[in-house]
Amino acid sequence: MQSLNVVLFQSDTRVAQAVASSLSAHFASVHVVTSPQELHSTIAKFRARLVIVDLELSRLSIVERLHKEFPAISIVCTHRIADEEMWAAVLAAGGDDILPAHDTHGILQSALRNAAMARSAAA
């Protein structure tokens, strides 16, 4: 288990539960939030190093803001119809990846990969 905290902001509660369950086996703690304000305060409170943001609930401006305010975190985005155009926009906004919201396995793999990069950057 990695000693990193994760914050998850997801629109679909079933998907949030599945992703949180999957992540909890690999990370110190997983905090599910329901608003952009809660997202920001939870990142700061728990010093999260990884954030998973549903772009159905937020805009790319939130990704940009998080990237500027918390430059050491990794930001993995989800969307029900993630595509290459969205991927390019997410990278330009400071995010690290975007995956379909229903791809729990892909989200976990991206989270693990990006957490490893965040961990080595912090060392």
DSSP file (Angstrom, degrees, kcal/mol; ACC not computed):
  #  RESIDUE AA STRUCTURE BP1 BP2  ACC     N-H-->O    O-->H-N    N-H-->O    O-->H-N    TCO  KAPPA ALPHA  PHI   PSI    X-CA   Y-CA   Z-CA
    1    1 A M              0   0    0      0, 0.0     2,-0.3     0, 0.0    26,-0.2   0.000 360.0 360.0 360.0 135.0    0.0    0.0    0.0
    2    2 A Q  E     -a   27   0A   0     24,-3.0    26,-1.0     1,-0.1     2,-0.6  -0.647 360.0-128.5 -86.3 145.6    1.3    3.4   -0.9
    3    3 A S  E     +     0   0A   0     -2,-0.3     2,-0.3    24,-0.2    24,-0.1  -0.127  69.1 119.3 -88.0  40.5    1.2    6.1    1.8
    4    4 A L  E     -     0   0A   0     -2,-0.6    24,-1.2    22,-0.2    25,-1.0  -0.809  58.9-133.2-105.4 146.6   -0.6    8.6   -0.4
    5    5 A N  E     -a   29   0A   0     42,-0.4    44,-2.0    -2,-0.3    45,-1.3  -0.791  20.3-158.1 -96.8 142.8   -4.0   10.1    0.2
    6    6 A V  E     -ab  30  50A   0     23,-2.5    25,-2.8    -2,-0.4     2,-0.4  -0.938   6.9-157.1-122.1 140.9   -6.4   10.3   -2.7
    7    7 A V  E     -ab  31  51A   0     43,-2.0    45,-2.8    -2,-0.4     2,-0.5  -0.982  11.0-162.5-118.1 131.7   -9.4   12.5   -3.2
    8    8 A L  E     -ab  32  52A   0     23,-3.1    25,-2.7    -2,-0.4     2,-0.6  -0.960  11.8-177.4-120.6 122.1  -12.2   11.4   -5.6
    9    9 A F  E     +ab  33  53A   0     43,-3.2    45,-2.5    -2,-0.5     2,-0.4  -0.915  23.6 159.6-120.1  99.7  -14.8   13.7   -7.1
   10   10 A Q        -     0   0    0     23,-0.6     6,-0.1    -2,-0.6    -2,-0.1  -0.962  38.2-149.6-131.3 139.2  -17.2   11.6   -9.1
   11   11 A S  S    S+     0   0    0     -2,-0.4     2,-0.6     1,-0.1    -1,-0.1   0.879  83.8  66.1 -76.5 -39.2  -20.8   12.2  -10.3
   12   12 A D     >  -     0   0    0      1,-0.2     4,-2.8     2,-0.0     5,-0.2  -0.758  69.1-155.4 -90.2 118.2  -22.1    8.6  -10.3
   13   13 A T  H  > S+     0   0    0     -2,-0.6     4,-2.4     1,-0.2     5,-0.2   0.846  94.4  53.4 -64.1 -33.9  -22.2    7.2   -6.8
   14   14 A R  H  > S+     0   0    0      2,-0.2     4,-2.2     1,-0.2    -1,-0.2   0.930 112.1  44.3 -65.2 -43.9  -22.0    3.6   -8.0
   15   15 A V  H  > S+     0   0    0      2,-0.2     4,-3.0     1,-0.2     5,-0.3   0.917 112.3  53.4 -65.2 -42.8  -18.8    4.5  -10.0
   16   16 A A  H  X S+     0   0    0     -4,-2.8     4,-2.8     1,-0.2     5,-0.2   0.913 110.4  47.1 -58.6 -43.7  -17.5    6.5   -7.0
   17   17 A Q  H  X S+     0   0    0     -4,-2.4     4,-2.4     2,-0.2    -1,-0.2   0.918 113.7  47.4 -65.0 -43.3  -18.0    3.5   -4.7
   18   18 A A  H  X S+     0   0    0     -4,-2.2     4,-2.2     2,-0.2    -2,-0.2   0.928 116.0  43.7 -64.3 -45.3  -16.4    1.1   -7.1
   19   19 A V  H  X S+     0   0    0     -4,-3.0     4,-2.8     2,-0.2     5,-0.2   0.925 114.3  50.0 -66.5 -44.4  -13.4    3.3   -7.7
   20   20 A A  H  X S+     0   0    0     -4,-2.8     4,-2.4    -5,-0.3    -2,-0.2   0.909 111.5  49.1 -60.8 -42.2  -13.0    4.1   -4.0
   21   21 A S  H  X S+     0   0    0     -4,-2.4     4,-0.7    -5,-0.2    -1,-0.2   0.924 112.9  47.0 -62.4 -44.7  -13.1    0.5   -3.1
   22   22 A S  H >< S+     0   0    0     -4,-2.2     3,-0.6     1,-0.2    -2,-0.2   0.901 115.4  45.5 -63.5 -42.9  -10.5   -0.4   -5.8
   23   23 A L  H >X S+     0   0    0     -4,-2.8     3,-2.3     1,-0.2     4,-1.5   0.833  99.6  68.9 -71.1 -33.3   -8.2    2.5   -4.7
   24   24 A S  H 3< S+     0   0    0     -4,-2.4    -1,-0.2     1,-0.3    -2,-0.2   0.742  92.2  60.2 -63.6 -21.9   -8.5    1.8   -1.0
   25   25 A A  T << S+     0   0    0     -4,-0.7    -1,-0.3    -3,-0.6    -2,-0.2   0.635 116.3  32.6 -75.5 -12.6   -6.5   -1.5   -1.4
   26   26 A H  T <4 S+     0   0    0     -3,-2.3   -24,-3.0    -4,-0.2     2,-0.3   0.557 112.9  56.3-120.8 -13.7   -3.6    0.5   -2.7
   27   27 A F  E  < S-a    2   0A   0     -4,-1.5   -24,-0.2   -26,-0.2   -22,-0.1  -0.870  77.7-118.0-127.2 157.1   -3.6    3.9   -1.0
   28   28 A A  E    S-     0   0A   0    -24,-1.2     2,-0.3   -26,-1.0   -23,-0.2   0.905  95.1  -6.7 -59.2 -45.2   -3.5    5.1    2.7
   29   29 A S  E     -a    5   0A   0    -25,-1.0   -23,-2.5    17,-0.1     2,-0.4  -0.995  55.5-154.9-153.2 150.1   -6.9    6.8    2.4
   30   30 A V  E     -a    6   0A   0     -2,-0.3     2,-0.5   -25,-0.2   -23,-0.2  -0.992  12.9-164.7-127.4 122.2   -9.5    7.6   -0.2
   31   31 A H  E     -a    7   0A   0    -25,-2.8   -23,-3.1    -2,-0.4     2,-0.5  -0.936   6.2-154.0-112.5 120.1  -11.8   10.6    0.4
   32   32 A V  E     -a    8   0A   0     -2,-0.5     2,-0.3   -25,-0.2   -23,-0.2  -0.818  17.4-172.6 -94.0 127.6  -14.9   10.9   -1.7
   33   33 A V  E     -a    9   0A   0    -25,-2.7   -23,-0.6    -2,-0.5     6,-0.0  -0.798  21.8-157.0-120.1 162.4  -16.2   14.5   -2.1
   34   34 A T  S    S+     0   0    0     -2,-0.3   -25,-0.1   -25,-0.1    -1,-0.1   0.380  70.4  39.2-122.2   2.4  -19.4   15.9   -3.6
   35   35 A S  S  > S-     0   0    0      1,-0.1     4,-2.3    23,-0.0     5,-0.1  -0.984  76.3-114.8-148.9 158.8  -18.5   19.5   -4.5
   36   36 A P  H  > S+     0   0    0      0, 0.0     4,-2.2     0, 0.0     5,-0.2   0.874 117.7  52.6 -61.5 -36.2  -15.7   21.6   -5.9
   37   37 A Q  H  > S+     0   0    0      1,-0.2     4,-2.3     2,-0.2     5,-0.2   0.924 110.7  46.2 -65.0 -44.0  -15.3   23.4   -2.6
   38   38 A E  H  > S+     0   0    0      2,-0.2     4,-2.4     1,-0.2     5,-0.2   0.860 109.2  57.1 -65.9 -35.5  -15.1   20.2   -0.7
   39   39 A L  H  X S+     0   0    0     -4,-2.3     4,-2.1     2,-0.2    -2,-0.2   0.955 109.7  43.8 -58.0 -51.9  -12.6   18.9   -3.3
   40   40 A H  H  X S+     0   0    0     -4,-2.2     4,-2.0     1,-0.2    -2,-0.2   0.926 116.1  45.5 -62.4 -48.2  -10.3   21.9   -2.6
   41   41 A S  H  X S+     0   0    0     -4,-2.3     4,-2.8     1,-0.2    -1,-0.2   0.856 112.4  51.3 -68.3 -33.9  -10.5   21.8    1.2
   42   42 A T  H  X S+     0   0    0     -4,-2.4     4,-2.4     2,-0.2     6,-0.3   0.881 107.7  52.5 -71.2 -37.9  -10.1   18.0    1.3
   43   43 A I  H  X>S+     0   0    0     -4,-2.1     5,-1.5    -5,-0.2     4,-0.8   0.948 115.4  41.8 -59.1 -48.0   -7.0   18.1   -0.8
   44   44 A A  H  <5S+     0   0    0     -4,-2.0     3,-0.4     3,-0.2    -2,-0.2   0.925 115.0  49.9 -66.3 -45.0   -5.5   20.7    1.5
   45   45 A K  H  <5S+     0   0    0     -4,-2.8    -2,-0.2     1,-0.2    -1,-0.2   0.907 123.0  29.6 -62.3 -44.7   -6.7   19.0    4.7
   46   46 A F  H  <5S-     0   0    0     -4,-2.4    -1,-0.2    -5,-0.2    -2,-0.2   0.365 101.6-125.8-100.4   4.4   -5.3   15.5    3.9
   47   47 A R  T  <5 -     0   0    0     -4,-0.8   -42,-0.4    -3,-0.4    -3,-0.2   0.917  37.4-160.8  50.7  48.5   -2.4   16.7    1.7
   48   48 A A      < -     0   0    0     -5,-1.5   -42,-0.2    -6,-0.3    -1,-0.1  -0.258  22.3-168.2 -60.7 144.5   -3.6   14.5   -1.1
   49   49 A R  S    S+     0   0    0    -44,-2.0    25,-2.5     1,-0.2     2,-0.4   0.476  74.5  45.9-109.1  -9.4   -1.1   13.6   -3.8
   50   50 A L  E     -bc   6  74A   0    -45,-1.3   -43,-2.0    23,-0.2     2,-0.4  -0.998  62.5-174.9-139.2 132.3   -3.6   12.2   -6.2
   51   51 A V  E     -bc   7  75A   0     23,-2.7    25,-3.0    -2,-0.4     2,-0.6  -0.990  10.5-159.8-128.6 135.3   -7.0   13.6   -7.3
   52   52 A I  E     -bc   8  76A   0    -45,-2.8   -43,-3.2    -2,-0.4     2,-0.5  -0.968  17.9-171.2-115.9 117.5   -9.5   11.9   -9.5
   53   53 A V  E     -bc   9  77A   0     23,-2.3    25,-2.3    -2,-0.6     2,-0.7  -0.929  19.8-141.0-118.6 125.8  -11.9   14.5  -11.0
   54   54 A D  E >>  - c   0  78A   0    -45,-2.5     3,-1.4    -2,-0.5     4,-1.1  -0.753   8.2-155.6 -82.7 116.3  -15.1   13.8  -13.0
   55   55 A L  T 34 S+     0   0    0     23,-3.2    24,-0.2    -2,-0.7    -1,-0.1   0.567  90.5  70.5 -72.7  -6.8  -15.3   16.3  -15.7
   56   56 A E  T 34 S+     0   0    0     22,-0.3    -1,-0.3     1,-0.2    23,-0.1   0.788 107.5  37.3 -73.0 -27.5  -19.0   15.8  -15.8
   57   57 A L  T <4 S+     0   0    0     -3,-1.4     2,-0.2   -48,-0.2    -2,-0.2   0.670 126.8  27.1 -94.1 -21.6  -19.2   17.6  -12.5
   58   58 A S  S  < S-     0   0    0     -4,-1.1     2,-0.2   -49,-0.1    -5,-0.0  -0.754  73.8-117.3-135.1 177.3  -16.5   20.2  -13.1
   59   59 A R    >>  -     0   0    0     -2,-0.2     3,-1.4     1,-0.1     4,-1.0  -0.691  36.2-102.0-113.7 168.6  -14.8   22.1  -15.9
   60   60 A L  H 3> S+     0   0    0      1,-0.3     4,-2.6    -2,-0.2     5,-0.2   0.787 117.4  71.2 -60.3 -25.6  -11.3   22.2  -17.1
   61   61 A S  H 3> S+     0   0    0      1,-0.2     4,-2.5     2,-0.2    -1,-0.3   0.834  94.5  53.7 -61.4 -30.8  -10.9   25.4  -15.2
   62   62 A I  H <> S+     0   0    0     -3,-1.4     4,-2.8     2,-0.2    -1,-0.2   0.899 107.7  49.8 -68.9 -39.6  -11.0   23.4  -12.0
   63   63 A V  H  X S+     0   0    0     -4,-1.0     4,-2.5     2,-0.2    -2,-0.2   0.934 112.1  48.1 -62.3 -45.2   -8.2   21.2  -13.3
   64   64 A E  H  X S+     0   0    0     -4,-2.6     4,-2.0     2,-0.2    -2,-0.2   0.922 113.0  48.2 -59.7 -44.9   -6.2   24.3  -14.1
   65   65 A R  H  X S+     0   0    0     -4,-2.5     4,-2.8     2,-0.2     5,-0.3   0.925 112.5  47.7 -63.5 -45.9   -6.9   25.8  -10.7
   66   66 A L  H  X S+     0   0    0     -4,-2.8     4,-2.8     1,-0.2     7,-0.2   0.911 110.6  52.4 -61.4 -42.0   -5.9   22.6   -8.9
   67   67 A H  H  < S+     0   0    0     -4,-2.5    -1,-0.2    26,-0.3    -2,-0.2   0.883 114.0  43.0 -62.0 -39.2   -2.7   22.3  -10.9
   68   68 A K  H  < S+     0   0    0     -4,-2.0    -2,-0.2    -5,-0.2    -1,-0.2   0.905 120.2  40.5 -73.6 -42.5   -1.7   25.9  -10.0
   69   69 A E  H  < S+     0   0    0     -4,-2.8    -2,-0.2     1,-0.3    -3,-0.2   0.813 130.1  27.3 -78.2 -30.6   -2.7   25.7   -6.4
   70   70 A F    ><  +     0   0    0     -4,-2.8     3,-1.9    -5,-0.3    -1,-0.3  -0.615  69.1 168.7-129.7  71.2   -1.3   22.2   -5.8
   71   71 A P  T 3  S+     0   0    0      0, 0.0    -1,-0.1     0, 0.0    -4,-0.1   0.694  73.0  59.6 -63.7 -18.3    1.5   21.7   -8.3
   72   72 A A  T 3  S+     0   0    0      2,-0.1     2,-0.2    50,-0.0    49,-0.1   0.559  87.0  94.6 -87.6  -7.0    2.7   18.5   -6.7
   73   73 A I  S <  S-     0   0    0     -3,-1.9     2,-0.4    -7,-0.2   -23,-0.2  -0.502  70.8-130.4 -85.9 154.7   -0.5   16.6   -7.1
   74   74 A S  E     -c   50   0A   0    -25,-2.5   -23,-2.7    -2,-0.2     2,-0.6  -0.857  19.8-154.2 -97.5 137.6   -1.4   14.2   -9.9
   75   75 A I  E     -c   51   0A   0     -2,-0.4    21,-3.6    19,-0.3    22,-1.0  -0.950  11.4-175.8-119.9 114.0   -4.8   14.9  -11.5
   76   76 A V  E     -cd  52  97A   0    -25,-3.0   -23,-2.3    -2,-0.6     2,-0.3  -0.936  14.2-158.1-106.9 126.9   -6.6   12.0  -13.2
   77   77 A C  E     -cd  53  98A   0     20,-3.1    22,-2.0    -2,-0.5     2,-0.3  -0.713   6.0-161.5-105.4 155.6   -9.8   13.0  -14.9
   78   78 A T  E     +cd  54  99A   0    -25,-2.3   -23,-3.2    -2,-0.3   -22,-0.3  -0.940  12.2 168.7-130.2 156.6  -12.8   10.9  -15.9
   79   79 A H  E >   - d   0 100A   0     20,-1.7     3,-1.2    -2,-0.3    22,-1.1  -0.942  41.8-120.7-161.4 146.9  -15.7   11.5  -18.3
   80   80 A R  T 3  S+     0   0    0     -2,-0.3    22,-0.1     1,-0.3    -1,-0.1   0.793 114.8  29.8 -66.0 -25.0  -18.4    9.2  -19.7
   81   81 A I  T 3  S+     0   0    0     18,-0.1    -1,-0.3    19,-0.1     5,-0.1  -0.289  82.3 173.2-127.8  50.1  -17.2    9.9  -23.3
   82   82 A A    <   +     0   0    0     -3,-1.2     2,-0.2     4,-0.1    -3,-0.0  -0.318   9.9 166.5 -59.0 136.0  -13.5   10.6  -22.9
   83   83 A D     >  -     0   0    0     16,-0.1     4,-2.4     1,-0.0     5,-0.1  -0.816  51.4 -86.0-141.7-178.6  -11.7   10.9  -26.2
   84   84 A E  H  > S+     0   0    0     -2,-0.2     4,-2.3     1,-0.2     5,-0.2   0.855 123.7  54.4 -64.1 -36.2   -8.4   12.1  -27.6
   85   85 A E  H  > S+     0   0    0      2,-0.2     4,-1.9     1,-0.2    -1,-0.2   0.924 111.1  45.4 -64.0 -43.8   -9.6   15.7  -27.9
   86   86 A M  H  > S+     0   0    0      2,-0.2     4,-2.8     1,-0.2    -2,-0.2   0.896 109.9  56.0 -64.9 -39.5  -10.5   15.8  -24.2
   87   87 A W  H  X S+     0   0    0     -4,-2.4     4,-2.4     1,-0.2    -2,-0.2   0.924 107.9  47.5 -58.3 -45.9   -7.2   14.1  -23.4
   88   88 A A  H  X S+     0   0    0     -4,-2.3     4,-2.1     1,-0.2    -1,-0.2   0.893 112.7  49.3 -63.2 -39.8   -5.3   16.9  -25.1
   89   89 A A  H  X S+     0   0    0     -4,-1.9     4,-1.6     2,-0.2    -2,-0.2   0.896 110.1  50.9 -66.6 -40.2   -7.4   19.5  -23.3
   90   90 A V  H  X>S+     0   0    0     -4,-2.8     5,-2.8     2,-0.2     4,-0.6   0.930 111.0  48.2 -63.2 -45.7   -6.8   17.8  -19.9
   91   91 A L  H ><5S+     0   0    0     -4,-2.4     3,-1.0     1,-0.2    -2,-0.2   0.905 110.6  51.5 -61.7 -41.0   -3.0   17.7  -20.5
   92   92 A A  H 3<5S+     0   0    0     -4,-2.1    -1,-0.2     1,-0.2    -2,-0.2   0.810 108.1  52.9 -65.1 -29.7   -3.0   21.4  -21.5
   93   93 A A  H 3<5S-     0   0    0     -4,-1.6   -26,-0.3    -3,-0.2    -1,-0.2   0.558 128.5 -95.6 -82.9  -8.8   -5.0   22.2  -18.3
   94   94 A G  T <<5S+     0   0    0     -3,-1.0   -19,-0.3    -4,-0.6    -3,-0.2   0.462  80.6 134.1 108.1   3.0   -2.4   20.5  -16.1
   95   95 A G      < -     0   0    0     -5,-2.8    -1,-0.3    -6,-0.2   -19,-0.2  -0.336  49.2-144.1 -79.3 167.8   -4.1   17.1  -15.7
   96   96 A D        -     0   0    0    -21,-3.6     2,-0.3     1,-0.3   -20,-0.2   0.687  69.5 -12.0-105.4 -23.7   -2.2   13.8  -16.1
   97   97 A D  E     -d   76   0A   0    -22,-1.0   -20,-3.1    -7,-0.1    -1,-0.3  -0.982  48.8-147.3-168.1 161.2   -4.8   11.5  -17.8
   98   98 A I  E     +d   77   0A   0     -2,-0.3   -20,-0.2   -22,-0.2   -11,-0.1  -0.989  21.2 172.4-141.6 137.9   -8.5   11.1  -18.7
   99   99 A L  E     -d   78   0A   0    -22,-2.0   -20,-1.7    -2,-0.3     2,-0.1  -0.932  43.8 -82.5-138.0 159.5  -10.4    7.9  -18.8
  100  100 A P  E >   -d   79   0A   0      0, 0.0     3,-1.8     0, 0.0   -20,-0.3  -0.434  41.8-125.6 -61.2 138.5  -14.0    6.8  -19.3
  101  101 A A  T 3  S+     0   0    0    -22,-1.1   -21,-0.1     1,-0.3     6,-0.1   0.789 108.2  54.5 -59.1 -30.2  -15.8    7.1  -15.9
  102  102 A H  T 3  S+     0   0    0    -23,-0.2     2,-1.8     1,-0.2    -1,-0.3   0.547  81.7  95.3 -82.9  -6.6  -16.9    3.4  -16.1
  103  103 A D    <>  +     0   0    0     -3,-1.8     4,-2.6     1,-0.2     5,-0.2  -0.522  44.7 165.4 -87.0  72.8  -13.4    2.1  -16.6
  104  104 A T  H  > S+     0   0    0     -2,-1.8     4,-2.4     1,-0.2    -1,-0.2   0.890  75.0  50.0 -57.0 -43.8  -12.6    1.3  -12.9
  105  105 A H  H  > S+     0   0    0     -3,-0.2     4,-2.6     1,-0.2    -1,-0.2   0.923 111.8  47.7 -63.0 -44.7   -9.6   -0.8  -13.8
  106  106 A G  H  > S+     0   0    0      2,-0.2     4,-2.6     1,-0.2     5,-0.2   0.886 110.9  51.4 -63.8 -39.2   -8.1    1.9  -16.1
  107  107 A I  H  X S+     0   0    0     -4,-2.6     4,-2.8     2,-0.2    -2,-0.2   0.926 110.9  48.5 -63.2 -44.5   -8.7    4.5  -13.4
  108  108 A L  H  X S+     0   0    0     -4,-2.4     4,-2.8    -5,-0.2     5,-0.2   0.936 112.2  48.4 -60.9 -46.9   -6.9    2.4  -10.9
  109  109 A Q  H  X S+     0   0    0     -4,-2.6     4,-2.4     1,-0.2    -2,-0.2   0.914 114.2  45.7 -61.2 -43.5   -4.0    1.7  -13.3
  110  110 A S  H  X S+     0   0    0     -4,-2.6     4,-3.0     2,-0.2     5,-0.3   0.904 112.4  51.8 -65.9 -40.8   -3.7    5.4  -14.1
  111  111 A A  H  X S+     0   0    0     -4,-2.8     4,-2.6    -5,-0.2    -2,-0.2   0.929 111.5  46.4 -61.2 -45.6   -3.9    6.3  -10.4
  112  112 A L  H  X S+     0   0    0     -4,-2.8     4,-2.0     2,-0.2    -2,-0.2   0.917 114.5  47.5 -63.3 -43.5   -1.1    3.9   -9.5
  113  113 A R  H  X S+     0   0    0     -4,-2.4     4,-1.5    -5,-0.2    -2,-0.2   0.931 116.4  42.9 -63.6 -46.3    1.1    5.1  -12.3
  114  114 A N  H  X S+     0   0    0     -4,-3.0     4,-2.4     1,-0.2    -2,-0.2   0.826 111.0  55.2 -72.9 -31.2    0.5    8.8  -11.5
  115  115 A A  H  X S+     0   0    0     -4,-2.6     4,-2.7    -5,-0.3    -1,-0.2   0.890 105.7  53.0 -66.5 -38.1    0.9    8.2   -7.8
  116  116 A A  H  X S+     0   0    0     -4,-2.0     4,-2.1     2,-0.2    -2,-0.2   0.898 110.7  46.8 -62.4 -39.8    4.3    6.6   -8.4
  117  117 A M  H  X S+     0   0    0     -4,-1.5     4,-1.9     2,-0.2    -2,-0.2   0.901 112.6  49.4 -68.4 -40.1    5.3    9.7  -10.3
  118  118 A A  H  X S+     0   0    0     -4,-2.4     4,-1.7     1,-0.2    -2,-0.2   0.898 110.8  51.2 -64.3 -39.8    4.0   12.0   -7.6
  119  119 A R  H  X S+     0   0    0     -4,-2.7     4,-1.1     1,-0.2    -2,-0.2   0.916 110.9  46.4 -65.1 -44.0    5.9    9.9   -5.0
  120  120 A S  H  < S+     0   0    0     -4,-2.1    -1,-0.2     1,-0.2    -2,-0.2   0.832 110.6  53.8 -70.6 -29.4    9.2   10.1   -6.8
  121  121 A A  H  < S+     0   0    0     -4,-1.9    -1,-0.2     1,-0.2    -2,-0.2   0.840 108.6  50.1 -69.6 -32.2    8.7   13.9   -7.4
  122  122 A A  H  <        0   0    0     -4,-1.7    -1,-0.2     1,-0.2    -2,-0.2   0.726 360.0 360.0 -77.3 -22.2    8.2   14.4   -3.6
  123  123 A A     <        0   0    0     -4,-1.1    -1,-0.2    -5,-0.1    -2,-0.2   0.489 360.0 360.0 -75.6 360.0   11.3   12.4   -2.8
